[in-house]
Amino acid sequence: MHELALVEAMIHAVTEEVDRAGVTGPVRDIYLGMGPLACAGPDAIRETFALLASGTRAAGATLHIKRSALNFTCGDCGASGALAEPFDPCPRCGGAVLHLDGAREIQLLSIDVETD
C-alpha cells in the first residue's frame, strides 16, 4: 500500500507550503507530476487522497495528476528522448544501457489556494 505513505507525505507537504506562505484560504487544486513507472497508479493516489484529505487543509481540493513521458538517456551513444515501452532499446543505436529520467518520481508541482 505505497499510496498511503505517498499521499500522507503529499498532504503534509501541501500543508507546510501553504502555512509557510501565510495563506489562510482552503487549498483548491493540487498538481502532481508522476513518472510512468511510479510505484502507485493515478487512480490509487486519487482514491487514497479522497480518504486522507478529510479534516486537513487539502479537504475538498481537486487533485490533478500529469503523467510524464518515459524519458531516457542512452549510456552507449548518448541519445535522449522518450520511449514507448520501458524495456525498448535505444532507438538510435539499439543499446540496452538506458538511464530512465524521472520515471519513478512523484513531484508536487503546484498548489492553488483560495484567497479572500
Secondary structure, 3 states (H helix, E strand, C coil): CHHHHHHHHHHHHHHHHHHHHCCCCCEEEEEEEECCCCCCCHHHHHHHHHHHCCCCCCCCCEEEEEECCEEEEECCCCCEEEECCCCCCCCCCCCCCEEEECCCCEEEEEEEECCC
